[in-house]
């Protein structure tokens, strides 16, 4: 039976602007053999087509259906779990707004309407036009006024959804506050705990598996994060190959209790290829 590979991006396929040597070629080989390769990322700022362009340029096998970000998974979650939601207030990037618009939501993002509402507060919405949900992701253009309106809406009863709770994210200039820092601000201001979609919560991997008609328990999660990729794999009953090409080290793995360790560890693309050959032979 073909393998289902759920592949993290940053730290596995690339590090910043640079590809991780050999990984795209390994994935292309697996896809040519008939395996399903789906990319999963907690980053909610970018639209799926942006990832598709970048991955294709690296030689990785990719299509619009095989990129599932926390933004796309959030849109799917809302549609699946509450059909009554029509209007969504977004603290996040343009990719998150587009993913929500693609499934039919009226999105209040960072444009003119959002600016007016930010100036007027929650009273800037008509009673019928108040958001049914507030979705928070990474938002480099966040203002205090928009944060205040988001908190007001959550207090007024809007559902509170976090694309992910990563406290920081890496950039070429070092660590910067992640989506989780913004989520924590809204949570602290409202006392409401959000539903979280990204890793280590299970929904992102579930959405990724369903995107190709598979179940998450069939998957092999290929990631570099113990607290995100490995934890998410455990949450859905999937196997996990932990790559040492990103944030985790062999010492980190050795420090884990036996029941929390990954299925296997790969130091580089060659190690990953050998492991996947072994899984195929089982």
C-alpha positions in Angstrom: 0.0 0.0 0.0 1.2 3.5 -0.8 2.5 5.6 2.1 0.8 8.8 3.3 3.5 11.3 4.0 2.5 14.5 5.9 5.5 16.8 5.6 6.3 19.9 7.7 7.9 22.7 5.7 10.2 25.0 7.7 13.1 23.0 9.1 12.3 20.0 6.9 11.9 21.0 3.3 13.6 24.4 3.7 15.3 26.6 6.3 14.4 30.2 5.6 15.1 30.9 1.9 17.4 27.8 1.6 16.2 24.3 0.7 17.3 21.5 3.0 19.6 19.5 0.7 18.1 16.5 -1.0 14.7 16.5 0.7 12.7 17.7 -2.3 14.3 15.0 -4.4 13.4 12.3 -1.9 9.8 13.5 -1.8 9.6 13.6 -5.6 10.9 10.0 -5.7 8.3 8.9 -3.2 5.5 10.6 -5.2 6.7 8.9 -8.4 6.4 5.6 -6.6 2.7 6.4 -5.8 2.9 7.7 -2.3 0.7 10.6 -1.2 2.8 13.6 -0.2 0.9 16.4 1.7 2.6 19.4 3.2 1.4 20.7 6.6 2.5 24.0 8.2 1.4 26.0 11.2 2.2 29.2 9.4 -1.1 30.9 8.6 0.1 34.0 6.7 0.4 32.7 3.2 -2.1 31.3 0.7 -1.7 27.8 -0.6 -0.7 28.9 -4.1 2.3 30.8 -2.6 3.6 27.5 -1.1 2.9 25.6 -4.3 5.0 28.1 -6.3 7.9 27.9 -3.8 7.8 24.1 -3.5 7.6 23.5 -7.2 10.7 25.7 -7.7 12.6 23.4 -5.4 11.5 20.3 -7.4 9.1 19.0 -4.7 6.0 17.3 -5.8 3.0 19.6 -5.1 -0.5 20.6 -6.2 -3.0 23.0 -4.7 -4.7 20.1 -2.9 -1.5 18.9 -1.2 -0.7 22.1 0.7 -2.6 22.3 4.0 -1.7 25.3 6.2 -3.3 26.1 9.5 -5.1 28.8 7.6 -6.7 26.3 5.2 -7.4 23.9 8.1 -9.1 26.6 10.1 -11.5 27.4 7.2 -12.3 23.7 6.9 -12.8 23.4 10.7 -15.3 26.3 10.8 -17.3 24.9 7.9 -17.4 21.5 9.3 -18.2 22.3 12.9 -20.5 25.3 12.8 -22.5 26.0 9.6 -24.2 29.0 11.2 -21.0 31.1 11.0 -21.2 33.7 8.2 -19.0 36.6 9.2 -15.4 36.3 10.5 -13.1 38.9 12.0 -9.5 38.1 11.2 -6.3 39.0 13.0 -3.9 37.5 10.5 -2.2 37.7 7.1 -3.6 37.8 3.6 -3.3 34.1 3.2 -5.6 33.4 6.1 -8.2 35.9 4.8 -8.1 34.3 1.3 -8.5 30.8 2.7 -11.6 31.9 4.6 -13.0 33.7 1.7 -12.5 30.7 -0.5 -15.1 28.7 1.5 -17.6 31.5 1.5 -17.0 33.6 4.6 -17.6 37.3 4.8 -14.2 38.3 6.1 -13.3 41.5 8.1 -9.6 41.7 7.7 -7.1 44.6 7.6 -8.9 46.7 4.9 -11.0 49.8 5.0 -13.9 48.3 6.9 -11.7 46.9 9.5 -10.0 50.3 10.0 -13.4 52.0 10.5 -14.4 49.3 13.0 -11.1 49.6 14.8 -11.7 53.4 15.3 -15.3 52.9 16.4 -14.9 49.7 18.5 -17.5 47.0 18.5 -20.2 49.6 18.0 -18.9 50.0 14.5 -20.7 46.8 13.6 -24.4 46.9 13.1 -26.2 44.4 15.4 -26.7 42.1 12.4 -23.2 42.5 11.1 -21.2 41.6 14.1 -18.7 38.7 13.6 -19.8 35.2 14.4 -16.2 34.2 14.9 -12.8 35.7 15.6 -9.8 33.9 14.0 -6.3 34.8 15.2 -3.1 34.0 13.4 0.2 35.7 12.8 -0.5 39.4 12.0 2.6 41.6 11.4 0.3 44.6 10.9 -1.7 44.2 14.1 -2.7 47.4 15.9 -3.9 47.9 19.5 -7.3 49.1 18.2 -7.8 45.9 16.1 -6.7 43.8 19.1 -9.3 45.6 21.2 -12.1 45.0 18.7 -11.2 41.3 18.5 -11.4 41.1 22.3 -14.7 42.9 22.4 -16.2 40.5 19.8 -15.1 37.5 21.8 -16.6 38.9 25.0 -19.8 39.5 23.0 -20.0 35.8 22.1 -18.1 35.3 18.9 -16.3 32.0 18.6 -12.6 32.3 19.3 -10.3 30.3 17.0 -6.5 30.2 17.0 -4.8 29.0 13.8 -2.0 27.8 16.1 -0.3 28.6 19.4 3.3 28.8 18.4 4.8 31.5 20.7 7.6 32.5 18.3 8.6 31.9 14.7 12.1 32.0 13.2 13.2 34.6 10.8 16.5 35.6 9.2 16.7 38.2 12.0 16.1 35.8 14.8 13.0 34.8 16.7 9.9 37.0 16.4 6.5 36.8 18.3 4.4 34.1 16.7 0.6 33.6 16.3 0.5 32.2 19.9 1.6 35.6 21.3 -1.4 37.3 19.7 -3.7 34.5 20.7 -2.5 34.8 24.3 -3.2 38.6 24.3 -6.9 38.0 23.2 -7.2 35.1 25.7 -5.8 37.3 28.5 -8.1 40.1 27.7 -11.3 38.0 27.5 -10.7 35.0 29.7 -11.9 32.8 26.8 -9.7 29.8 25.7 -9.7 29.4 21.9 -10.1 26.3 19.8 -6.6 25.7 18.4 -6.2 24.2 14.9 -2.5 23.9 14.2 0.0 21.3 15.6 0.1 19.9 18.2 -3.7 19.8 18.0 -4.9 17.0 15.8 -7.1 18.9 13.3 -4.4 20.0 10.9 -3.1 16.5 10.3 -6.7 15.3 10.0 -7.5 17.9 7.4 -4.3 17.1 5.5 -5.0 13.4 5.3 -8.6 14.0 4.3 -7.4 16.3 1.5 -6.1 13.2 -0.4 -8.9 10.8 0.8 -6.9 9.1 3.6 -7.1 8.9 7.4 -4.6 10.5 9.7 -3.8 7.2 11.5 -2.3 5.9 8.2 0.2 8.8 8.0 3.9 9.1 8.6 4.5 12.6 9.9 7.9 14.0 8.8 8.8 17.0 11.0 11.5 18.6 13.0 9.5 19.7 16.1 9.0 17.6 19.2 6.3 19.8 20.7 4.5 20.3 17.4 5.1 17.6 14.7 5.8 14.7 17.0 3.0 15.6 19.5 0.5 16.0 16.6 1.5 12.6 15.2 0.9 11.0 18.6 -2.5 12.8 18.9 -3.8 11.2 15.7 -2.1 7.8 16.1 0.4 8.3 13.3 4.0 7.3 12.9 6.6 10.1 13.0 10.1 10.5 11.4 11.8 13.3 13.3 14.3 15.2 11.2 17.4 16.7 12.7 17.5 19.4 10.0 15.6 22.0 12.0 14.9 22.8 15.6 15.3 19.4 17.3 18.6 17.6 18.2 19.5 14.0 18.9 20.0 15.1 22.5 16.4 16.3 22.6 15.2 12.9 21.4 17.3 11.0 23.8 15.8 13.0 26.7 12.3 11.9 25.8 10.5 9.1 27.7 10.3 5.9 25.7 6.6 6.2 25.1 7.0 9.8 23.7 9.8 9.1 21.2 9.3 9.3 17.4 9.1 6.1 15.3 12.5 7.0 13.8 15.0 9.7 13.5 16.7 11.0 10.3 19.8 13.2 10.3 19.4 14.2 6.6 17.7 13.4 3.3 19.7 10.2 2.8 18.5 8.9 6.2 15.0 9.9 5.4 15.1 8.0 2.0 16.4 4.9 3.7 13.7 5.0 6.4 10.9 5.4 3.8 12.2 2.5 1.8 12.0 0.4 5.0 8.4 1.5 5.7 7.4 0.6 2.1 8.8 -2.9 2.5 6.8 -3.6 5.6 
